[in-house]
Amino acid sequence: MAHASAQIGYGLLAIFFGFLALWGAARIRGAIRRARNWLTIPGNILERGVGEPMAGPGRGYLPRVRYSYTVQGKQYENDQVFSVRGTGGTSTQMRKLVDSLPDPIPVHYNPGNPAESCLLLNRMGSYRLLVGFGALAFLFAAVQFVLAAFGS
């Protein structure tokens, strides 16, 4: 009985992480799809470099790029590089990325709120990875529940 309880607990935990992964995937997909419909205008890079290390394991780095652009006669400044905020990589990757950005640079901006902008549109890789993790978590949960119901 104790073994079955542990399997049910593992299954519930896997369901929690599966839903968390799918929630994150939905947020990433929404941000990417929304930015794909934005307009593009030339902007100027004001500052570029590698940001501080991100918190957490692996301690990746964010690109640090400050840029300006003008929409309907009003000037804006922003520092969001990717359409999904918080996208980064190793220090070397981020240095290579920021050094390769052209100036002037195409700025993607939200026509409904021109202060919202980014320089680069994320690919769907993170979305697919999270969907895959969520599916595996649900599969693991199903296996745990079957084992708890029918014995191991």
PyMOL commands that place a pseudoatom at each C-alpha (Angstrom):
pseudoatom trace, name=CA, resn=MET, resi=1, chain=A, elem=C, hetatm=0, pos=[0.000, 0.000, 0.000]
pseudoatom trace, name=CA, resn=ALA, resi=2, chain=A, elem=C, hetatm=0, pos=[2.838, 2.414, 0.838]
pseudoatom trace, name=CA, resn=HIS, resi=3, chain=A, elem=C, hetatm=0, pos=[4.434, 1.690, -2.532]
pseudoatom trace, name=CA, resn=ALA, resi=4, chain=A, elem=C, hetatm=0, pos=[1.171, 2.520, -4.344]
pseudoatom trace, name=CA, resn=SER, resi=5, chain=A, elem=C, hetatm=0, pos=[0.875, 5.785, -2.384]
pseudoatom trace, name=CA, resn=ALA, resi=6, chain=A, elem=C, hetatm=0, pos=[4.382, 6.779, -3.453]
pseudoatom trace, name=CA, resn=GLN, resi=7, chain=A, elem=C, hetatm=0, pos=[3.545, 6.038, -7.098]
pseudoatom trace, name=CA, resn=ILE, resi=8, chain=A, elem=C, hetatm=0, pos=[0.380, 8.136, -6.872]
pseudoatom trace, name=CA, resn=GLY, resi=9, chain=A, elem=C, hetatm=0, pos=[2.456, 10.936, -5.322]
pseudoatom trace, name=CA, resn=TYR, resi=10, chain=A, elem=C, hetatm=0, pos=[5.000, 10.714, -8.141]
pseudoatom trace, name=CA, resn=GLY, resi=11, chain=A, elem=C, hetatm=0, pos=[2.184, 10.735, -10.674]
pseudoatom trace, name=CA, resn=LEU, resi=12, chain=A, elem=C, hetatm=0, pos=[0.608, 13.844, -9.157]
pseudoatom trace, name=CA, resn=LEU, resi=13, chain=A, elem=C, hetatm=0, pos=[3.975, 15.574, -9.066]
pseudoatom trace, name=CA, resn=ALA, resi=14, chain=A, elem=C, hetatm=0, pos=[4.542, 14.692, -12.727]
pseudoatom trace, name=CA, resn=ILE, resi=15, chain=A, elem=C, hetatm=0, pos=[1.112, 16.113, -13.624]
pseudoatom trace, name=CA, resn=PHE, resi=16, chain=A, elem=C, hetatm=0, pos=[2.010, 19.347, -11.827]
pseudoatom trace, name=CA, resn=PHE, resi=17, chain=A, elem=C, hetatm=0, pos=[5.287, 19.675, -13.751]
pseudoatom trace, name=CA, resn=GLY, resi=18, chain=A, elem=C, hetatm=0, pos=[3.546, 18.690, -16.982]
pseudoatom trace, name=CA, resn=PHE, resi=19, chain=A, elem=C, hetatm=0, pos=[1.002, 21.483, -16.577]
pseudoatom trace, name=CA, resn=LEU, resi=20, chain=A, elem=C, hetatm=0, pos=[3.791, 23.903, -15.623]
pseudoatom trace, name=CA, resn=ALA, resi=21, chain=A, elem=C, hetatm=0, pos=[5.693, 23.003, -18.805]
pseudoatom trace, name=CA, resn=LEU, resi=22, chain=A, elem=C, hetatm=0, pos=[2.595, 23.417, -20.975]
pseudoatom trace, name=CA, resn=TRP, resi=23, chain=A, elem=C, hetatm=0, pos=[1.786, 26.758, -19.326]
pseudoatom trace, name=CA, resn=GLY, resi=24, chain=A, elem=C, hetatm=0, pos=[5.330, 27.974, -20.080]
pseudoatom trace, name=CA, resn=ALA, resi=25, chain=A, elem=C, hetatm=0, pos=[5.062, 26.676, -23.645]
pseudoatom trace, name=CA, resn=ALA, resi=26, chain=A, elem=C, hetatm=0, pos=[1.788, 28.555, -24.156]
pseudoatom trace, name=CA, resn=ARG, resi=27, chain=A, elem=C, hetatm=0, pos=[3.339, 31.800, -22.886]
pseudoatom trace, name=CA, resn=ILE, resi=28, chain=A, elem=C, hetatm=0, pos=[6.373, 31.422, -25.164]
pseudoatom trace, name=CA, resn=ARG, resi=29, chain=A, elem=C, hetatm=0, pos=[4.215, 30.540, -28.182]
pseudoatom trace, name=CA, resn=GLY, resi=30, chain=A, elem=C, hetatm=0, pos=[1.960, 33.537, -27.529]
pseudoatom trace, name=CA, resn=ALA, resi=31, chain=A, elem=C, hetatm=0, pos=[4.896, 35.947, -27.289]
pseudoatom trace, name=CA, resn=ILE, resi=32, chain=A, elem=C, hetatm=0, pos=[6.464, 34.609, -30.490]
pseudoatom trace, name=CA, resn=ARG, resi=33, chain=A, elem=C, hetatm=0, pos=[3.214, 34.659, -32.485]
pseudoatom trace, name=CA, resn=ARG, resi=34, chain=A, elem=C, hetatm=0, pos=[2.290, 38.138, -31.252]
pseudoatom trace, name=CA, resn=ALA, resi=35, chain=A, elem=C, hetatm=0, pos=[5.663, 39.605, -32.235]
pseudoatom trace, name=CA, resn=ARG, resi=36, chain=A, elem=C, hetatm=0, pos=[5.500, 38.015, -35.698]
pseudoatom trace, name=CA, resn=ASN, resi=37, chain=A, elem=C, hetatm=0, pos=[2.608, 40.352, -36.510]
pseudoatom trace, name=CA, resn=TRP, resi=38, chain=A, elem=C, hetatm=0, pos=[4.445, 43.488, -35.455]
pseudoatom trace, name=CA, resn=LEU, resi=39, chain=A, elem=C, hetatm=0, pos=[5.667, 46.114, -37.875]
pseudoatom trace, name=CA, resn=THR, resi=40, chain=A, elem=C, hetatm=0, pos=[9.368, 46.710, -38.538]
pseudoatom trace, name=CA, resn=ILE, resi=41, chain=A, elem=C, hetatm=0, pos=[11.171, 50.040, -38.628]
pseudoatom trace, name=CA, resn=PRO, resi=42, chain=A, elem=C, hetatm=0, pos=[14.898, 50.969, -38.682]
pseudoatom trace, name=CA, resn=GLY, resi=43, chain=A, elem=C, hetatm=0, pos=[16.450, 51.764, -35.323]
pseudoatom trace, name=CA, resn=ASN, resi=44, chain=A, elem=C, hetatm=0, pos=[19.848, 52.749, -33.964]
pseudoatom trace, name=CA, resn=ILE, resi=45, chain=A, elem=C, hetatm=0, pos=[21.932, 50.863, -31.418]
pseudoatom trace, name=CA, resn=LEU, resi=46, chain=A, elem=C, hetatm=0, pos=[22.889, 53.070, -28.479]
pseudoatom trace, name=CA, resn=GLU, resi=47, chain=A, elem=C, hetatm=0, pos=[24.772, 50.483, -26.419]
pseudoatom trace, name=CA, resn=ARG, resi=48, chain=A, elem=C, hetatm=0, pos=[25.696, 46.814, -26.770]
pseudoatom trace, name=CA, resn=GLY, resi=49, chain=A, elem=C, hetatm=0, pos=[27.370, 44.220, -24.581]
pseudoatom trace, name=CA, resn=VAL, resi=50, chain=A, elem=C, hetatm=0, pos=[26.841, 41.123, -22.483]
pseudoatom trace, name=CA, resn=GLY, resi=51, chain=A, elem=C, hetatm=0, pos=[24.575, 41.488, -19.458]
pseudoatom trace, name=CA, resn=GLU, resi=52, chain=A, elem=C, hetatm=0, pos=[24.963, 40.128, -15.958]
pseudoatom trace, name=CA, resn=PRO, resi=53, chain=A, elem=C, hetatm=0, pos=[24.674, 36.364, -15.376]
pseudoatom trace, name=CA, resn=MET, resi=54, chain=A, elem=C, hetatm=0, pos=[21.125, 35.060, -15.076]
pseudoatom trace, name=CA, resn=ALA, resi=55, chain=A, elem=C, hetatm=0, pos=[20.047, 33.414, -11.838]
pseudoatom trace, name=CA, resn=GLY, resi=56, chain=A, elem=C, hetatm=0, pos=[19.795, 29.658, -11.648]
pseudoatom trace, name=CA, resn=PRO, resi=57, chain=A, elem=C, hetatm=0, pos=[21.749, 26.632, -12.787]
pseudoatom trace, name=CA, resn=GLY, resi=58, chain=A, elem=C, hetatm=0, pos=[23.935, 27.003, -15.839]
pseudoatom trace, name=CA, resn=ARG, resi=59, chain=A, elem=C, hetatm=0, pos=[24.203, 30.750, -15.224]
pseudoatom trace, name=CA, resn=GLY, resi=60, chain=A, elem=C, hetatm=0, pos=[23.616, 31.892, -18.766]
pseudoatom trace, name=CA, resn=TYR, resi=61, chain=A, elem=C, hetatm=0, pos=[23.888, 35.503, -19.859]
pseudoatom trace, name=CA, resn=LEU, resi=62, chain=A, elem=C, hetatm=0, pos=[21.463, 37.907, -21.474]
pseudoatom trace, name=CA, resn=PRO, resi=63, chain=A, elem=C, hetatm=0, pos=[22.423, 40.103, -24.399]
pseudoatom trace, name=CA, resn=ARG, resi=64, chain=A, elem=C, hetatm=0, pos=[22.464, 43.789, -23.439]
pseudoatom trace, name=CA, resn=VAL, resi=65, chain=A, elem=C, hetatm=0, pos=[21.474, 46.055, -26.308]
pseudoatom trace, name=CA, resn=ARG, resi=66, chain=A, elem=C, hetatm=0, pos=[19.899, 49.475, -25.890]
pseudoatom trace, name=CA, resn=TYR, resi=67, chain=A, elem=C, hetatm=0, pos=[18.378, 50.914, -29.051]
pseudoatom trace, name=CA, resn=SER, resi=68, chain=A, elem=C, hetatm=0, pos=[16.185, 53.776, -30.228]
pseudoatom trace, name=CA, resn=TYR, resi=69, chain=A, elem=C, hetatm=0, pos=[13.581, 54.027, -32.970]
pseudoatom trace, name=CA, resn=THR, resi=70, chain=A, elem=C, hetatm=0, pos=[10.986, 56.525, -34.102]
pseudoatom trace, name=CA, resn=VAL, resi=71, chain=A, elem=C, hetatm=0, pos=[7.321, 55.758, -34.779]
pseudoatom trace, name=CA, resn=GLN, resi=72, chain=A, elem=C, hetatm=0, pos=[5.038, 58.502, -36.133]
pseudoatom trace, name=CA, resn=GLY, resi=73, chain=A, elem=C, hetatm=0, pos=[7.460, 61.223, -35.041]
pseudoatom trace, name=CA, resn=LYS, resi=74, chain=A, elem=C, hetatm=0, pos=[7.843, 59.945, -31.448]
pseudoatom trace, name=CA, resn=GLN, resi=75, chain=A, elem=C, hetatm=0, pos=[11.188, 58.498, -30.341]
pseudoatom trace, name=CA, resn=TYR, resi=76, chain=A, elem=C, hetatm=0, pos=[11.324, 55.352, -28.220]
pseudoatom trace, name=CA, resn=GLU, resi=77, chain=A, elem=C, hetatm=0, pos=[14.133, 53.479, -26.463]
pseudoatom trace, name=CA, resn=ASN, resi=78, chain=A, elem=C, hetatm=0, pos=[14.109, 49.861, -25.410]
pseudoatom trace, name=CA, resn=ASP, resi=79, chain=A, elem=C, hetatm=0, pos=[16.460, 47.046, -24.405]
pseudoatom trace, name=CA, resn=GLN, resi=80, chain=A, elem=C, hetatm=0, pos=[14.436, 43.930, -25.245]
pseudoatom trace, name=CA, resn=VAL, resi=81, chain=A, elem=C, hetatm=0, pos=[16.505, 41.913, -27.693]
pseudoatom trace, name=CA, resn=PHE, resi=82, chain=A, elem=C, hetatm=0, pos=[14.369, 38.775, -28.183]
pseudoatom trace, name=CA, resn=SER, resi=83, chain=A, elem=C, hetatm=0, pos=[10.592, 38.563, -28.509]
pseudoatom trace, name=CA, resn=VAL, resi=84, chain=A, elem=C, hetatm=0, pos=[10.620, 36.292, -25.431]
pseudoatom trace, name=CA, resn=ARG, resi=85, chain=A, elem=C, hetatm=0, pos=[12.252, 38.267, -22.623]
pseudoatom trace, name=CA, resn=GLY, resi=86, chain=A, elem=C, hetatm=0, pos=[14.872, 36.319, -20.699]
pseudoatom trace, name=CA, resn=THR, resi=87, chain=A, elem=C, hetatm=0, pos=[16.333, 34.499, -23.704]
pseudoatom trace, name=CA, resn=GLY, resi=88, chain=A, elem=C, hetatm=0, pos=[20.091, 34.152, -23.369]
pseudoatom trace, name=CA, resn=GLY, resi=89, chain=A, elem=C, hetatm=0, pos=[23.060, 31.837, -23.699]
pseudoatom trace, name=CA, resn=THR, resi=90, chain=A, elem=C, hetatm=0, pos=[26.726, 31.580, -22.851]
pseudoatom trace, name=CA, resn=SER, resi=91, chain=A, elem=C, hetatm=0, pos=[28.817, 34.712, -22.516]
pseudoatom trace, name=CA, resn=THR, resi=92, chain=A, elem=C, hetatm=0, pos=[30.619, 33.873, -25.763]
pseudoatom trace, name=CA, resn=GLN, resi=93, chain=A, elem=C, hetatm=0, pos=[27.344, 33.303, -27.649]
pseudoatom trace, name=CA, resn=MET, resi=94, chain=A, elem=C, hetatm=0, pos=[25.896, 36.586, -26.409]
pseudoatom trace, name=CA, resn=ARG, resi=95, chain=A, elem=C, hetatm=0, pos=[29.079, 38.519, -27.255]
pseudoatom trace, name=CA, resn=LYS, resi=96, chain=A, elem=C, hetatm=0, pos=[29.038, 37.083, -30.788]
pseudoatom trace, name=CA, resn=LEU, resi=97, chain=A, elem=C, hetatm=0, pos=[25.332, 37.917, -31.115]
pseudoatom trace, name=CA, resn=VAL, resi=98, chain=A, elem=C, hetatm=0, pos=[25.536, 41.546, -29.995]
pseudoatom trace, name=CA, resn=ASP, resi=99, chain=A, elem=C, hetatm=0, pos=[28.687, 42.172, -32.054]
pseudoatom trace, name=CA, resn=SER, resi=100, chain=A, elem=C, hetatm=0, pos=[26.940, 40.827, -35.181]
pseudoatom trace, name=CA, resn=LEU, resi=101, chain=A, elem=C, hetatm=0, pos=[23.905, 43.118, -34.934]
pseudoatom trace, name=CA, resn=PRO, resi=102, chain=A, elem=C, hetatm=0, pos=[23.858, 45.712, -37.727]
pseudoatom trace, name=CA, resn=ASP, resi=103, chain=A, elem=C, hetatm=0, pos=[23.453, 49.426, -37.093]
pseudoatom trace, name=CA, resn=PRO, resi=104, chain=A, elem=C, hetatm=0, pos=[20.953, 50.648, -38.168]
pseudoatom trace, name=CA, resn=ILE, resi=105, chain=A, elem=C, hetatm=0, pos=[18.977, 47.606, -37.042]
pseudoatom trace, name=CA, resn=PRO, resi=106, chain=A, elem=C, hetatm=0, pos=[15.431, 46.506, -37.898]
pseudoatom trace, name=CA, resn=VAL, resi=107, chain=A, elem=C, hetatm=0, pos=[13.211, 46.958, -34.824]
pseudoatom trace, name=CA, resn=HIS, resi=108, chain=A, elem=C, hetatm=0, pos=[9.987, 44.957, -34.517]
pseudoatom trace, name=CA, resn=TYR, resi=109, chain=A, elem=C, hetatm=0, pos=[7.394, 47.033, -32.664]
pseudoatom trace, name=CA, resn=ASN, resi=110, chain=A, elem=C, hetatm=0, pos=[3.804, 46.585, -31.566]
pseudoatom trace, name=CA, resn=PRO, resi=111, chain=A, elem=C, hetatm=0, pos=[1.663, 48.970, -33.656]
pseudoatom trace, name=CA, resn=GLY, resi=112, chain=A, elem=C, hetatm=0, pos=[-0.889, 49.125, -30.832]
pseudoatom trace, name=CA, resn=ASN, resi=113, chain=A, elem=C, hetatm=0, pos=[1.808, 50.066, -28.301]
pseudoatom trace, name=CA, resn=PRO, resi=114, chain=A, elem=C, hetatm=0, pos=[4.979, 51.294, -30.065]
pseudoatom trace, name=CA, resn=ALA, resi=115, chain=A, elem=C, hetatm=0, pos=[6.920, 51.329, -26.776]
pseudoatom trace, name=CA, resn=GLU, resi=116, chain=A, elem=C, hetatm=0, pos=[6.803, 47.502, -26.903]
pseudoatom trace, name=CA, resn=SER, resi=117, chain=A, elem=C, hetatm=0, pos=[9.523, 46.225, -29.221]
pseudoatom trace, name=CA, resn=CYS, resi=118, chain=A, elem=C, hetatm=0, pos=[12.270, 43.684, -29.822]
pseudoatom trace, name=CA, resn=LEU, resi=119, chain=A, elem=C, hetatm=0, pos=[15.135, 43.144, -32.238]
pseudoatom trace, name=CA, resn=LEU, resi=120, chain=A, elem=C, hetatm=0, pos=[15.000, 39.391, -32.858]
pseudoatom trace, name=CA, resn=LEU, resi=121, chain=A, elem=C, hetatm=0, pos=[12.115, 36.945, -33.086]
pseudoatom trace, name=CA, resn=ASN, resi=122, chain=A, elem=C, hetatm=0, pos=[12.603, 33.717, -31.136]
pseudoatom trace, name=CA, resn=ARG, resi=123, chain=A, elem=C, hetatm=0, pos=[12.358, 30.400, -32.896]
pseudoatom trace, name=CA, resn=MET, resi=124, chain=A, elem=C, hetatm=0, pos=[9.856, 27.798, -31.731]
pseudoatom trace, name=CA, resn=GLY, resi=125, chain=A, elem=C, hetatm=0, pos=[12.529, 25.471, -30.266]
pseudoatom trace, name=CA, resn=SER, resi=126, chain=A, elem=C, hetatm=0, pos=[11.855, 26.359, -26.614]
pseudoatom trace, name=CA, resn=TYR, resi=127, chain=A, elem=C, hetatm=0, pos=[8.131, 25.930, -27.181]
pseudoatom trace, name=CA, resn=ARG, resi=128, chain=A, elem=C, hetatm=0, pos=[8.616, 22.465, -28.686]
pseudoatom trace, name=CA, resn=LEU, resi=129, chain=A, elem=C, hetatm=0, pos=[10.994, 21.443, -25.914]
pseudoatom trace, name=CA, resn=LEU, resi=130, chain=A, elem=C, hetatm=0, pos=[8.483, 22.406, -23.219]
pseudoatom trace, name=CA, resn=VAL, resi=131, chain=A, elem=C, hetatm=0, pos=[5.608, 20.656, -25.010]
pseudoatom trace, name=CA, resn=GLY, resi=132, chain=A, elem=C, hetatm=0, pos=[7.771, 17.518, -25.241]
pseudoatom trace, name=CA, resn=PHE, resi=133, chain=A, elem=C, hetatm=0, pos=[8.668, 17.729, -21.554]
pseudoatom trace, name=CA, resn=GLY, resi=134, chain=A, elem=C, hetatm=0, pos=[4.994, 18.192, -20.653]
pseudoatom trace, name=CA, resn=ALA, resi=135, chain=A, elem=C, hetatm=0, pos=[3.995, 15.162, -22.740]
pseudoatom trace, name=CA, resn=LEU, resi=136, chain=A, elem=C, hetatm=0, pos=[6.698, 13.032, -21.115]
pseudoatom trace, name=CA, resn=ALA, resi=137, chain=A, elem=C, hetatm=0, pos=[5.583, 14.180, -17.657]
pseudoatom trace, name=CA, resn=PHE, resi=138, chain=A, elem=C, hetatm=0, pos=[1.990, 13.142, -18.400]
pseudoatom trace, name=CA, resn=LEU, resi=139, chain=A, elem=C, hetatm=0, pos=[3.181, 9.789, -19.766]
pseudoatom trace, name=CA, resn=PHE, resi=140, chain=A, elem=C, hetatm=0, pos=[5.249, 9.229, -16.616]
pseudoatom trace, name=CA, resn=ALA, resi=141, chain=A, elem=C, hetatm=0, pos=[2.194, 10.101, -14.490]
pseudoatom trace, name=CA, resn=ALA, resi=142, chain=A, elem=C, hetatm=0, pos=[0.035, 7.623, -16.411]
pseudoatom trace, name=CA, resn=VAL, resi=143, chain=A, elem=C, hetatm=0, pos=[2.599, 4.857, -15.881]
pseudoatom trace, name=CA, resn=GLN, resi=144, chain=A, elem=C, hetatm=0, pos=[2.731, 5.641, -12.151]
pseudoatom trace, name=CA, resn=PHE, resi=145, chain=A, elem=C, hetatm=0, pos=[-1.053, 5.501, -11.843]
pseudoatom trace, name=CA, resn=VAL, resi=146, chain=A, elem=C, hetatm=0, pos=[-1.250, 2.197, -13.740]
pseudoatom trace, name=CA, resn=LEU, resi=147, chain=A, elem=C, hetatm=0, pos=[1.464, 0.707, -11.525]
pseudoatom trace, name=CA, resn=ALA, resi=148, chain=A, elem=C, hetatm=0, pos=[-0.308, 1.949, -8.405]
pseudoatom trace, name=CA, resn=ALA, resi=149, chain=A, elem=C, hetatm=0, pos=[-3.625, 0.459, -9.576]
pseudoatom trace, name=CA, resn=PHE, resi=150, chain=A, elem=C, hetatm=0, pos=[-2.350, -2.909, -10.815]
pseudoatom trace, name=CA, resn=GLY, resi=151, chain=A, elem=C, hetatm=0, pos=[0.811, -3.404, -8.769]
pseudoatom trace, name=CA, resn=SER, resi=152, chain=A, elem=C, hetatm=0, pos=[4.410, -3.202, -9.864]
for i in range(1, 152): cmd.bond("trace and resi %d" % i, "trace and resi %d" % (i + 1))
show_as sticks, trace
zoom trace
